[in-house]
Amino acid sequence: MRVDLFDFTLPTENIALRPARPRDSAKLLGVSGGALQDHIVRDLPSLLQPGDCLVFNDTRVIPAQLEGKRGEASIGATLHKREGLRAWRAFLRNAKRVRNGDRIDFGKDVFASASERSDDGSALLTFEGDEPIELLLERAGHMPLPPYIASKRPTDAQDASDYQTMFAKEDGAVAAPTAALHFTDELMTGLRERGVLTETLTLHVGAGTFLPVKADDTDDHKMHAEWGRIDPETAARLNAVRSEGGRIIAVGTTSLRLLESAANERRQILPFEGDTAIFITPGYRFKGIDGLMTNFHLPKSTLFMLVSALMGLDVMQAAYAHAIANGYRFYSYGDSSLLLPNAAA
C-alpha cells in the first residue's frame, strides 16, 4: 500500500509533553466498529466484560541514551537491541564521524568500541570492562525520551518515573510500552472487581519503533527486530480465556505484536521466545487478539498502519480527526483509545 495513505495533519498543540495526572484521568476514545465514544481511562472497567483479559508488557525502560566523544567529535548513541553480554546495537548521532574500531568515551569511565556499521546509522557497541552493562548505563545513560518530546524539552528527573509503567520488571526496553502508562492501583482494583483478567508478557521495545517509514510503499519497509517472550503458563491461560468466551485485549501495540507473532492459524497462543519483526498493515488477519488499547500514533508510522489494519483505514482516519478536533493529546505521554473491531462482541 502507498505510505501516504496513512498521512494526516497533527497540530503541535496536540502533542503531549507530560502525562496526565493522575495517570488514569487521561482521555480514552472508544472505537467499536465505526462508532466513537468519549471516555476517560478510569471508565475502562465499564467498557469491558467479565472474563475479558488485558495483556500488559512488563518490559522496563533502561537509561539507553548516551552522549560521548570520539576524539573531538560529539557522538550520541541510542541503544536499541542487545546483541550479547557486552554488546548492544545502537543508532548513532553524527555517525559519519565513527569508523569500525573507534573507541567512544561516554564519560564516567564508560567506554565502548564501534563495529558492524550499518546503512541506517547504527553500529554494534561493545562495552569495555567487567561491570555489568546495566551498571554502566545507570551511571552514564539517561532516559531515552521519544524524539518528538526530546526535541521540545530536556529530559529531567520526573521522566524517570513518568516514562515507566507500573508493570515494569524486565530490564531491556529503550522505549516504554506507553499504553500501560495510564494504569494505576485504583484502576487495577476496578478491573478486578469487574471480573477482568490480566496477564503479562515481555517485549523489549527498541528505538526502531520511532524510525520513520522512508519507503513510498509498505512492501519496501523493513522492520527492526525486537526480542520477546511468552511463557507456556501464560499462553495456556490466554487460550483458556478464549475457550471460555472472553476476549484477549492487548494493552499497547508491543503486546499486540508479540501475541500475533505467537498465534497460530487456529487462533491459539503458543509459547514464544526470540525475535520478532512482524509488520502489520491493512489486509492482515488477526489471530492473537480481539481488541487493543493504545495511544495515538504518528502520521505515516508503522503503528498507525497497525491500528488501521485492525479497525479499517477509514475508521481510524475518522477517529483521529475526532481526537484532534476534541483536544486529545497524542503520542507517548498522550491520551488513549480502546479499539474493538467487532462491535457486537
C-alpha positions as CSV (number, residue, x, y, z in Angstrom):
1,M,0.0,0.0,0.0
2,R,1.1,3.6,-0.5
3,V,2.5,5.1,2.7
4,D,1.0,8.5,2.0
5,L,-2.5,6.9,2.6
6,F,-1.6,6.9,6.3
7,D,-0.7,10.6,6.5
8,F,-2.6,13.2,8.5
9,T,-2.0,16.7,9.8
10,L,-1.5,17.0,13.6
11,P,-1.3,20.4,15.2
12,T,1.7,20.7,17.5
13,E,-0.6,21.7,20.4
14,N,-2.0,18.1,20.4
15,I,1.4,16.6,21.2
16,A,1.7,15.8,24.9
17,L,5.0,16.8,26.7
18,R,3.9,15.5,30.1
19,P,1.5,12.7,31.1
20,A,-2.0,13.4,32.6
21,R,-2.1,13.4,36.4
22,P,-3.4,11.2,37.8
23,R,-2.5,8.8,35.1
24,D,-6.0,7.3,34.7
25,S,-7.5,10.7,34.2
26,A,-6.3,10.7,30.6
27,K,-9.0,10.8,27.8
28,L,-10.0,7.5,26.3
29,L,-11.6,7.3,22.8
30,G,-13.8,4.2,22.4
31,V,-13.9,2.9,18.8
32,S,-16.3,0.0,18.3
33,G,-16.8,-0.9,14.7
34,G,-17.3,2.6,13.3
35,A,-18.8,4.2,16.5
36,L,-16.9,6.7,18.5
37,Q,-17.4,7.5,22.2
38,D,-15.5,9.8,24.5
39,H,-14.5,8.5,27.9
40,I,-11.6,8.7,30.4
41,V,-9.2,5.8,31.1
42,R,-10.9,5.4,34.6
43,D,-14.0,4.3,32.7
44,L,-12.2,1.2,31.3
45,P,-13.8,-1.4,33.7
46,S,-17.3,-0.4,32.5
47,L,-16.2,-0.8,28.8
48,L,-15.0,-4.4,29.2
49,Q,-16.9,-7.6,30.1
50,P,-16.2,-10.1,32.9
51,G,-13.8,-12.7,31.6
52,D,-12.0,-10.3,29.2
53,C,-8.3,-10.3,29.6
54,L,-5.9,-7.3,29.4
55,V,-2.4,-8.3,28.3
56,F,0.4,-6.0,29.5
57,N,4.1,-5.7,28.6
58,D,6.3,-5.9,31.7
59,T,9.5,-4.6,30.0
60,R,11.4,-1.9,31.9
61,V,13.0,1.1,30.2
62,I,16.7,1.3,30.7
63,P,18.8,4.6,30.6
64,A,19.7,3.8,27.0
65,Q,20.6,7.3,25.7
66,L,24.3,8.1,25.8
67,E,26.4,11.2,25.0
68,G,30.1,10.7,24.2
69,K,33.2,11.8,22.4
70,R,35.3,10.2,19.7
71,G,38.3,12.5,19.7
72,E,36.8,16.0,19.4
73,A,33.6,14.7,17.7
74,S,30.4,14.6,19.8
75,I,28.6,11.2,19.4
76,G,25.1,10.4,20.6
77,A,24.1,6.8,20.9
78,T,20.6,5.3,21.5
79,L,20.8,1.6,22.3
80,H,18.0,-0.4,20.7
81,K,18.7,-4.1,20.8
82,R,21.0,-6.3,22.9
83,E,23.3,-8.5,20.9
84,G,25.4,-10.1,23.6
85,L,26.6,-10.0,27.1
86,R,28.6,-6.7,26.5
87,A,27.2,-5.6,23.1
88,W,24.3,-3.5,22.0
89,R,23.1,-2.5,18.6
90,A,22.8,1.3,18.7
91,F,21.7,4.2,16.5
92,L,24.4,6.9,16.4
93,R,24.1,10.6,16.0
94,N,27.0,12.1,14.0
95,A,27.5,8.6,12.8
96,K,29.8,9.7,9.9
97,R,32.4,10.6,12.4
98,V,32.6,7.0,13.7
99,R,34.6,4.2,11.9
100,N,34.8,0.5,12.7
101,G,37.1,0.0,15.6
102,D,36.7,3.6,17.0
103,R,36.6,3.9,20.8
104,I,33.9,6.2,22.2
105,D,34.1,7.8,25.6
106,F,30.7,8.2,27.2
107,G,32.1,9.7,30.4
108,K,32.1,8.4,34.0
109,D,34.6,5.6,33.0
110,V,32.2,4.2,30.4
111,F,33.8,3.3,27.0
112,A,32.7,1.3,24.0
113,S,34.2,0.3,20.7
114,A,32.1,0.6,17.5
115,S,31.9,-2.1,14.8
116,E,29.5,-3.6,12.2
117,R,28.4,-0.2,10.9
118,S,25.0,-0.3,9.0
119,D,23.5,2.0,6.4
120,D,20.7,3.0,8.8
121,G,23.3,4.8,11.0
122,S,23.5,2.0,13.6
123,A,26.6,0.2,14.9
124,L,27.4,-2.5,17.3
125,L,28.8,-1.1,20.5
126,T,30.9,-3.4,22.7
127,F,31.4,-2.0,26.2
128,E,34.7,-2.3,28.0
129,G,35.4,-3.7,31.4
130,D,33.9,-6.3,33.7
131,E,31.0,-4.3,35.3
132,P,27.5,-5.4,34.1
133,I,26.3,-3.1,31.3
134,E,23.2,-2.2,33.4
135,L,25.5,-0.5,36.0
136,L,27.4,1.3,33.3
137,L,24.1,2.7,31.8
138,E,22.8,3.7,35.2
139,R,26.0,5.7,35.7
140,A,26.4,7.3,32.2
141,G,23.0,7.0,30.5
142,H,19.7,8.8,30.7
143,M,16.1,8.1,29.9
144,P,15.6,7.8,26.1
145,L,12.5,10.1,25.6
146,P,10.9,9.9,22.1
147,P,12.4,12.5,19.7
148,Y,9.1,14.4,19.4
149,I,9.3,15.1,23.2
150,A,13.1,15.4,23.5
151,S,13.2,17.9,20.7
152,K,10.9,20.2,22.7
153,R,12.3,19.9,26.2
154,P,15.2,18.3,28.0
155,T,14.8,15.0,29.9
156,D,14.5,15.6,33.7
157,A,14.2,13.6,36.9
158,Q,10.4,13.4,36.6
159,D,10.7,11.4,33.4
160,A,12.5,8.6,35.3
161,S,9.1,7.7,36.8
162,D,6.7,9.2,34.2
163,Y,8.2,7.1,31.4
164,Q,8.0,3.8,33.3
165,T,4.8,1.7,33.6
166,M,3.6,0.2,36.9
167,F,4.2,-3.3,35.4
168,A,7.9,-2.6,34.5
169,K,10.0,-5.5,35.7
170,E,12.2,-7.0,33.0
171,D,15.1,-4.6,32.0
172,G,15.7,-4.2,28.3
173,A,13.4,-1.6,26.6
174,V,14.6,1.6,25.2
175,A,11.1,2.9,24.8
176,A,8.1,2.5,27.1
177,P,5.0,0.4,26.2
178,T,3.1,3.6,26.6
179,A,-0.5,2.4,26.6
180,A,0.2,1.0,30.0
181,L,1.4,4.3,31.4
182,H,-2.3,5.1,32.1
183,F,-2.8,2.4,34.7
184,T,-2.9,3.0,38.5
185,D,-3.5,0.8,41.5
186,E,-7.1,2.2,41.7
187,L,-7.8,1.3,38.1
188,M,-6.5,-2.2,38.6
189,T,-8.8,-2.7,41.6
190,G,-11.7,-1.6,39.5
191,L,-10.8,-4.0,36.8
192,R,-10.5,-6.9,39.2
193,E,-13.9,-6.0,40.8
194,R,-15.4,-6.1,37.3
195,G,-14.0,-9.6,36.7
196,V,-11.5,-8.5,34.1
197,L,-8.4,-10.7,34.0
198,T,-4.8,-9.6,33.4
199,E,-1.7,-11.3,32.1
200,T,1.9,-10.1,31.3
201,L,4.4,-10.9,28.6
202,T,7.8,-9.3,27.8
203,L,8.7,-7.5,24.6
204,H,11.8,-5.3,24.8
205,V,10.8,-2.2,22.8
206,G,13.6,-0.9,20.5
207,A,14.3,2.5,19.2
208,G,13.3,1.3,15.8
209,T,9.7,1.9,16.8
210,F,10.4,5.7,16.3
211,L,12.0,5.4,12.9
212,P,10.1,7.0,10.1
213,V,8.9,4.9,7.1
214,K,11.0,6.2,4.3
215,A,9.7,3.9,1.6
216,D,6.8,5.0,-0.7
217,D,5.2,1.6,-0.4
218,T,4.7,-0.5,2.7
219,D,6.1,-3.5,0.9
220,D,9.5,-1.8,0.8
221,H,9.8,-1.0,4.5
222,K,11.9,-3.2,6.8
223,M,11.0,-3.5,10.5
224,H,13.7,-3.8,13.2
225,A,13.6,-7.0,15.2
226,E,12.7,-6.9,18.9
227,W,13.1,-9.7,21.5
228,G,10.1,-11.1,23.3
229,R,8.8,-13.9,25.5
230,I,5.5,-15.6,26.3
231,D,6.0,-18.4,28.8
232,P,4.0,-21.7,28.4
233,E,1.8,-21.0,31.5
234,T,0.8,-17.5,30.2
235,A,0.0,-19.0,26.8
236,A,-2.2,-21.7,28.4
237,R,-4.1,-19.1,30.5
238,L,-4.7,-16.9,27.4
239,N,-6.1,-19.8,25.5
240,A,-8.4,-20.6,28.4
241,V,-9.7,-17.0,28.2
242,R,-10.8,-17.6,24.6
243,S,-12.2,-21.1,25.3
244,E,-14.4,-19.6,28.0
245,G,-15.7,-16.8,25.7
246,G,-13.5,-13.9,26.9
247,R,-11.6,-11.5,24.7
248,I,-7.9,-11.0,24.6
249,I,-7.2,-7.3,24.6
250,A,-3.6,-6.2,24.1
251,V,-2.5,-3.1,26.1
252,G,-0.3,-1.5,23.6
253,T,1.0,-2.3,20.2
254,T,4.0,-4.1,21.7
255,S,1.8,-6.6,23.4
256,L,-0.2,-7.0,20.3
257,R,2.8,-7.6,18.0
258,L,4.1,-10.3,20.3
259,L,0.7,-12.0,20.6
260,E,0.3,-12.0,16.9
261,S,3.8,-13.4,16.5
262,A,3.0,-16.3,18.8
263,A,-0.5,-17.1,17.5
264,N,-1.2,-19.9,15.0
265,E,-3.8,-20.2,12.3
266,R,-6.3,-21.8,14.8
267,R,-6.1,-18.6,16.9
268,Q,-4.2,-20.3,19.7
269,I,-1.4,-18.5,21.6
270,L,1.8,-20.6,21.6
271,P,4.8,-20.2,23.9
272,F,7.3,-17.8,22.3
273,E,10.9,-16.7,22.9
274,G,13.0,-14.9,20.4
275,D,13.0,-12.0,17.9
276,T,10.0,-10.7,16.0
277,A,10.0,-8.2,13.2
278,I,6.3,-8.6,12.4
279,F,4.9,-5.7,10.3
280,I,1.1,-5.4,10.4
281,T,-0.7,-3.5,7.6
282,P,-4.3,-3.5,6.2
283,G,-5.2,-6.9,4.9
284,Y,-3.6,-8.7,7.8
285,R,-5.8,-11.3,9.6
286,F,-5.6,-11.0,13.3
287,K,-5.2,-14.3,15.2
288,G,-3.9,-13.4,18.7
289,I,-6.1,-10.5,19.9
290,D,-9.7,-9.4,19.9
291,G,-9.0,-5.7,20.8
292,L,-6.4,-3.1,21.6
293,M,-5.9,-0.3,24.0
294,T,-3.3,2.1,22.5
295,N,-2.2,5.7,22.4
296,F,-2.4,8.0,19.3
297,H,0.4,7.5,16.8
298,L,2.5,9.4,14.3
299,P,1.4,10.1,10.8
300,K,2.7,7.5,8.2
301,S,4.0,5.4,11.1
302,T,4.0,1.6,11.3
303,L,1.8,1.9,14.4
304,F,-0.9,3.9,12.6
305,M,-0.7,1.3,9.9
306,L,-1.3,-1.4,12.5
307,V,-4.4,0.2,14.0
308,S,-5.7,0.8,10.5
309,A,-5.3,-2.9,9.8
310,L,-7.3,-3.7,13.0
311,M,-10.1,-1.2,12.5
312,G,-10.0,-0.1,8.9
313,L,-8.2,2.9,7.5
314,D,-11.4,5.0,7.1
315,V,-12.5,4.3,10.7
316,M,-9.1,5.3,12.1
317,Q,-8.9,8.4,9.9
318,A,-12.3,9.5,11.3
319,A,-11.2,8.6,14.9
320,Y,-8.0,10.6,14.6
321,A,-9.9,13.6,13.1
322,H,-12.3,13.4,16.1
323,A,-9.5,13.2,18.6
324,I,-7.7,16.2,17.1
325,A,-10.9,18.3,17.0
326,N,-11.7,17.4,20.6
327,G,-8.3,18.1,22.1
328,Y,-7.0,14.6,22.6
329,R,-3.2,14.6,23.3
330,F,-1.1,12.4,21.1
331,Y,2.0,10.2,21.4
332,S,3.8,8.6,24.3
333,Y,2.5,10.9,27.1
334,G,-0.8,11.4,25.5
335,D,-4.3,10.1,25.7
336,S,-5.6,6.6,24.8
337,S,-8.0,4.7,22.7
338,L,-9.9,1.4,23.1
339,L,-10.2,-0.3,19.7
340,L,-12.8,-3.1,19.5
341,P,-13.2,-4.2,15.8
342,N,-16.3,-6.4,16.4
343,A,-18.9,-4.0,17.8
344,A,-21.2,-6.9,18.6
345,A,-18.7,-8.7,20.8
